[in-house]
Every structure is written in structure tokens, then in C-alpha cells.
Amino acid sequence: MISFKRASVGSLTRKLAAALCAIGAIAGLSVQGAGTANASVTYMRNLNYCATPQGDGTANGTVITVWSCTGAPSQVWTDLGDGRIYNPHSGKCLTAKGDAYATPGTVLTLWTCATSAASQTYSIYVNNITSVGGLMITNRGDSFALGTYLTLWNANYPPAPSQEWSIY
């Protein structure tokens, strides 16, 4: 005869909720559970790559790179709804280095968020993110090699594969 250890419904529910939250976080989905706060984890992604601060850094000036999506806290990005893209891990915003938001080739970095900085203002579309200077977030040299810097570059329509960044 086979016997089973009886688990409480509450215990099974909590385990299932925890597993779903973990899967949702990895997939970048919004997960809501009874009795828990809403958890929404979003990433700035392009294919299977995530925008990642170099070395998981948090300091002003840290360069943003192309990296495999791992679910690391440093890869989480949030659209603040006012054009700024926020990295909760660092407490900083996506920023065009040297405020050069209209200069092709400008590297993207982390920097302290400011409410009216043009270098931190983007239009977020389904398949591209564009600076107020009209340049798209683009992998430097159109490369998907790990560690490639994210830059601002002239917009292509339709966007080149290296320009198909979005937040989800």
C-alpha cells in the first residue's frame, strides 16, 4: 500500500504561488497573488538579451551592456511613465553619457535620476526605444556579443535587429 504525506491546502497554495512568481520574474511577467502585494518585474530586452549595467554596477557612469537575461536584479528596468527608465537595483536612471542624447554613438549609462533631464527622456514603443534627440537605443556596431555597449544611433525604419529594444 502506498501512503502519502498530507500537506495543507495553504502550504500547497504558498508553494505554487512562489513557483509562479519565480517563473514570472524570469519571464518578465506581472504576477499577482492573493494576500500579497502586486509584483511586476520588467526588463529592457532585445530577443534573449537584457540591458545590464556593466559588472552589475550601481555607480553613476556605469555603462549599460548587452547580456544574457539571467533574472538578476541589475537587469530589472521600470518605465516611470514620464520618459525615464529606472533601474531599481541601482536607484538610477538610463542616461545618455555627457547629456549627448542627440549625438549618434553616445554610450548609455546609469546616472542619478532628474525630473527634467533630456538625457534621461525616452519614447518607449513596442519594438524600439528612442531618445528625445530622435536616436534609437542600439547595440554598438550592431553586435549581440556579450558585453557590447548600448548606444544611441540613427533610427532605421523598420528598426534593425540591434535596435529592437523594449521594456516588458
Legacy VTK file of the C-alpha trace (Angstrom):
# vtk DataFile Version 3.0
C-alpha trace
ASCII
DATASET POLYDATA
POINTS 168 float
0.000 0.000 0.000
1.261 3.459 -0.866
0.878 6.241 1.657
1.126 9.945 1.033
2.086 12.684 3.420
-0.810 15.074 3.684
0.019 18.723 3.003
-2.265 21.558 3.913
-4.016 23.443 1.141
-2.445 26.664 2.432
1.029 25.152 2.228
0.462 23.933 -1.334
-1.015 27.289 -2.342
2.003 29.179 -0.980
4.422 26.818 -2.739
2.519 27.128 -6.023
2.383 30.939 -5.699
6.122 31.088 -5.001
6.868 28.892 -8.026
4.643 31.015 -10.284
6.263 34.228 -9.035
9.721 32.816 -9.776
8.678 31.747 -13.281
7.008 35.108 -13.874
10.077 37.027 -12.740
12.310 35.073 -15.110
9.865 35.601 -17.993
9.312 39.269 -17.139
5.612 38.791 -16.399
3.405 40.541 -13.892
2.304 38.162 -11.140
-0.447 38.848 -8.613
-1.254 36.639 -5.666
-3.943 36.584 -3.023
-2.748 38.256 0.130
0.471 39.507 -1.439
1.446 42.810 -2.968
1.442 43.051 -6.756
4.829 42.079 -8.142
5.737 43.368 -11.580
9.196 42.698 -12.900
10.137 44.217 -16.249
13.313 44.061 -18.258
14.716 46.127 -21.105
15.053 43.315 -23.607
16.042 42.564 -27.174
15.499 38.926 -28.159
17.069 36.862 -25.355
19.321 39.703 -24.210
18.812 42.169 -21.377
20.237 45.636 -20.796
22.662 45.112 -17.919
24.878 47.565 -16.047
28.498 46.519 -16.636
29.645 44.256 -13.800
26.189 44.671 -12.202
27.455 48.105 -11.147
25.343 50.729 -9.429
27.568 53.835 -9.578
26.950 56.946 -11.670
28.591 56.440 -15.063
28.264 52.642 -15.129
27.960 51.630 -18.798
24.911 49.618 -19.904
25.747 46.456 -21.840
24.097 43.638 -23.759
23.980 40.478 -21.641
22.075 37.204 -21.472
18.891 37.564 -19.442
19.504 35.882 -16.095
16.804 37.453 -13.930
19.479 39.300 -11.940
18.192 42.336 -10.004
20.544 44.568 -12.018
18.627 43.643 -15.204
15.302 44.983 -13.937
14.175 48.249 -15.557
10.972 50.195 -14.991
9.219 52.684 -17.250
8.428 55.541 -14.857
5.737 56.781 -17.247
7.348 60.188 -17.772
10.003 59.123 -20.292
12.552 57.997 -17.706
13.726 54.393 -17.500
14.629 53.446 -13.924
16.918 50.690 -12.642
15.680 49.836 -9.117
18.814 47.843 -8.262
20.988 50.948 -8.596
18.338 53.564 -7.847
19.455 55.361 -11.030
18.065 56.134 -14.493
19.179 55.238 -18.004
21.179 58.256 -19.196
22.970 59.334 -22.361
26.598 59.896 -21.320
27.579 63.547 -21.205
23.979 64.602 -21.926
24.658 63.808 -25.606
21.154 62.449 -26.277
21.211 63.709 -29.900
24.736 62.504 -30.810
24.995 59.161 -32.666
27.283 56.729 -30.865
26.634 58.101 -27.373
27.040 55.369 -24.756
24.198 54.757 -22.285
24.974 54.791 -18.566
23.398 54.852 -15.134
23.028 58.275 -13.521
21.100 59.836 -10.667
17.531 60.439 -11.856
16.485 64.011 -12.600
12.929 65.082 -13.369
13.701 67.276 -16.370
16.878 65.854 -17.916
16.577 65.427 -21.688
19.427 62.891 -21.490
17.092 60.644 -19.446
13.952 61.055 -21.569
12.860 58.330 -23.996
9.824 57.349 -26.016
9.119 53.670 -25.462
7.481 51.799 -28.318
6.700 48.123 -28.850
9.891 47.439 -30.815
12.230 50.345 -30.081
13.168 52.985 -27.542
14.013 56.445 -28.877
15.754 59.371 -27.164
14.255 62.877 -27.339
17.060 63.537 -29.824
15.433 61.043 -32.218
18.087 58.327 -31.813
17.273 54.694 -31.047
18.882 52.545 -28.400
21.226 50.369 -30.443
23.864 47.738 -29.729
27.259 49.284 -30.600
28.294 48.046 -34.048
25.003 46.097 -34.302
26.725 43.390 -32.218
24.975 40.957 -29.903
28.273 39.856 -28.306
28.009 39.779 -24.522
29.358 42.977 -23.012
28.629 45.135 -26.074
27.807 48.715 -25.020
24.325 50.093 -25.615
24.418 53.362 -27.536
22.145 55.837 -29.253
22.179 55.631 -33.044
20.307 56.913 -36.083
16.858 55.377 -36.355
16.148 52.776 -39.017
12.574 52.064 -40.108
11.842 49.319 -39.623
14.362 49.117 -36.779
17.466 46.991 -37.306
17.514 43.879 -35.048
20.045 45.621 -32.787
17.543 48.474 -32.300
14.580 46.347 -31.249
14.794 47.107 -27.536
11.631 47.324 -25.468
10.544 47.121 -21.850
8.451 44.132 -20.861
LINES 1 169
168 0 1 2 3 4 5 6 7 8 9 10 11 12 13 14 15 16 17 18 19 20 21 22 23 24 25 26 27 28 29 30 31 32 33 34 35 36 37 38 39 40 41 42 43 44 45 46 47 48 49 50 51 52 53 54 55 56 57 58 59 60 61 62 63 64 65 66 67 68 69 70 71 72 73 74 75 76 77 78 79 80 81 82 83 84 85 86 87 88 89 90 91 92 93 94 95 96 97 98 99 100 101 102 103 104 105 106 107 108 109 110 111 112 113 114 115 116 117 118 119 120 121 122 123 124 125 126 127 128 129 130 131 132 133 134 135 136 137 138 139 140 141 142 143 144 145 146 147 148 149 150 151 152 153 154 155 156 157 158 159 160 161 162 163 164 165 166 167
